Amino acid sequence: MNPKYPGGIAGLRTRLEAEGHKVEKKGKRYFVTDFEKQLFKKLV
């Protein structure tokens, strides 16, 4: 996730978690975990 997007990490995290994604912090960086599974579920 890029902290330069509008709303920063906090805003992105809030929106992604509202959509059902999980956000994890690894070191100084944040990652959306298993987003491929969420995409597949929504397409089916």
C-alpha positions as CSV (number, residue, x, y, z in Angstrom):
1,M,0.0,0.0,0.0
2,N,1.2,3.5,-0.8
3,P,1.1,6.1,1.9
4,K,0.9,8.8,-0.7
5,Y,-2.6,7.9,-1.8
6,P,-5.4,10.2,-0.5
7,G,-6.2,9.4,3.1
8,G,-2.8,7.7,3.6
9,I,-2.4,4.2,5.0
10,A,-5.2,4.7,7.6
11,G,-7.8,5.7,5.0
12,L,-6.8,2.9,2.6
13,R,-6.9,0.4,5.5
14,T,-10.3,1.5,6.6
15,R,-11.8,1.2,3.1
16,L,-10.1,-2.1,2.3
17,E,-11.3,-3.7,5.6
18,A,-14.8,-2.4,4.9
19,E,-14.7,-4.4,1.7
20,G,-13.6,-7.6,3.6
21,H,-9.8,-7.5,3.0
22,K,-7.2,-8.1,5.6
23,V,-4.3,-5.6,6.0
24,E,-1.1,-6.7,7.7
25,K,2.0,-4.8,8.7
26,K,5.3,-6.4,7.9
27,G,8.1,-4.2,9.2
28,K,7.4,-0.6,8.0
29,R,5.2,-1.7,5.1
30,Y,1.6,-2.7,4.9
31,F,0.2,-5.5,2.6
32,V,-3.2,-6.7,1.7
33,T,-3.3,-10.4,2.4
34,D,-5.0,-13.0,0.1
35,F,-6.6,-10.3,-2.0
36,E,-6.6,-12.9,-4.9
37,K,-9.1,-15.0,-2.9
38,Q,-11.4,-12.0,-2.4
39,L,-11.3,-11.2,-6.2
40,F,-12.2,-14.8,-7.0
41,K,-15.1,-14.9,-4.6
42,K,-16.6,-11.7,-6.0
43,L,-16.3,-12.9,-9.7
44,V,-18.1,-16.2,-9.1
